[in-house]
Amino acid sequence: MLARVANLAFHYTANPAHRELADQALGYLARPEVARRFNTGGVLLADWERARDPLHVTVVGARTEPVSRALLDTALREPASYKRVELWDPAEGPLPHADVSFPPRSRPAAYLCTAGRCSAPADTAEALKARLRRATLDSAHAVR
């Protein structure tokens, strides 16, 4: 669990100390005398997550906007276990790990981001749900 939480903390903050902690935890789990004591499923899951970026959803809009809240709720309800969900209100300053930039808009929108690039904006919860379903299906096919 430490490896998984530290890895996800790295994705939210870009703090290299979190990545180092995740790597140390995985290194500990890989030692033969330790590996025999743990269920391999959890260790394999931590290693799988360490090797890829999480599903990344950023909602851009004022925190007080009902549409922002609906988009955020939709992203948080996505059943993916490995995800990074953020609400960015430009009036509050930059995100802790601002690895992508977003165009100025007059209304809230949600973006699915990977490898420093983001999707076109989703303006409604229904549009975001559809994008999340496609992203989940695409990642399921990539694992096979």
N, C-alpha and C positions, 0 to 999 in steps of 0.2 A: 504494500500500500504506500509506503514511503517513496519508493521509486516512482510510482504513478503520480502521486500528489506533487512531488518536487518537479517532475517533468512538465506537468500541466502548469505549475506556478511559473516555470521558465517561459512557457508560451504566452502567459498573460503579462509578464513583467520584463522579459528579455534579460533578466538578471543571471549572469553566468554561474553564480554560486548555486542557483537552483538546479541548473543542468549538471553541474559537478556533483551535487548531492544525489541526483537521480542516477548518475553513472556509478558513483560509489556504492549505492544500494544494489544496483544490478550486478556490479562486480562481486559484492559480498554474496549475493544469491547464487552466483555462478560457481563459487568454490565447491568442489565435490562434497566435502564434509558437511556443508550447509545445505546444498541442493537436495540431498537425500532426506532432509527433515521437512521440506515444504512441498505442498501440492504444486505440481509443475504448471497447471493451468494459469494460476496467478502470475507466476514468473514469466511465462510465455506472453501473457497479455501485457505485462509491464514492458517487456522487450519489444513487442509489436508497436506499442504506443511510442516508445522512445525513438523508433526508426521512422516515424512519419509525423506530419503535422495533424493536429485535431481539426475536425469540422469547425470552421471559423465563421461566425455570424456577427456582423456589426450593425446595430441599429443606429442610424444617424438622425438626430432630431432632438428637440427640446424635451427634457425629462417630464415636463408637465403636459405635453401633448397626448391626448388619448390614443392617437394613432401610433405614436412611439411606444406607448405602453402595450398596446395590442400586438405590435410586431415583436417586442421583447418577450412577452408572454408566449407567443407562438414559438419563438426560438428556444426558450427555456423548456417548453414542453416536448420538444423533439426528443424521441427516446434514445438517441445516440448516447453512448456512455462516455465517449471521448470527444468533447467539444469545448470550444472557447466562444462564449457569448458575451458581447459587450454592448453597452448603451453609451454612445458618445453624443453628449450635448456640447456643441461647439462653444457655447457661452461659458462652459466650465473649464476650458483649456484642453490640452492634448491628453490622449490616452497614455497610460504608462508604457505601453509597447506599441507605439504608432508606426507599424511596419507597412501600412498602406495609406494612401491619401484618398479623400472623397471629394467629389465635385460639390460646389455650393448648390443647395436646393432650397426651395421655399417651403417644402413640406417634408415630413419624415419619410425615411425609406430604410430598408434592410438590404444588406449585401452579404453574399457568400463569398469568402475570400480564400484563395490558396496561392502559394508561391508568389506572394507580393502583388497579386492581381485579384480584382473583385468582379463579380457578376454585374449585370445591369441592375438597377434598383428595383426592389419589390416594394410597391406602394401600399399593398394591403396584406392582411394576415393570410388571406386565401392564396395570394400569389406567392408568398413566402412558404407556405405549407407545400405547395406544388414544387417549388425549387428544392426544398429540403427532401421531399420524397425522391426526386430525381437524383440528388446528390447521394442519398443513402443507397439507392439502387446501383448507381455507378460505382460507389466504393465497395459494395457487396460483390459486384462482378469483378472488380480489380483484385480482390482477395483470392478468388477462386483460381 
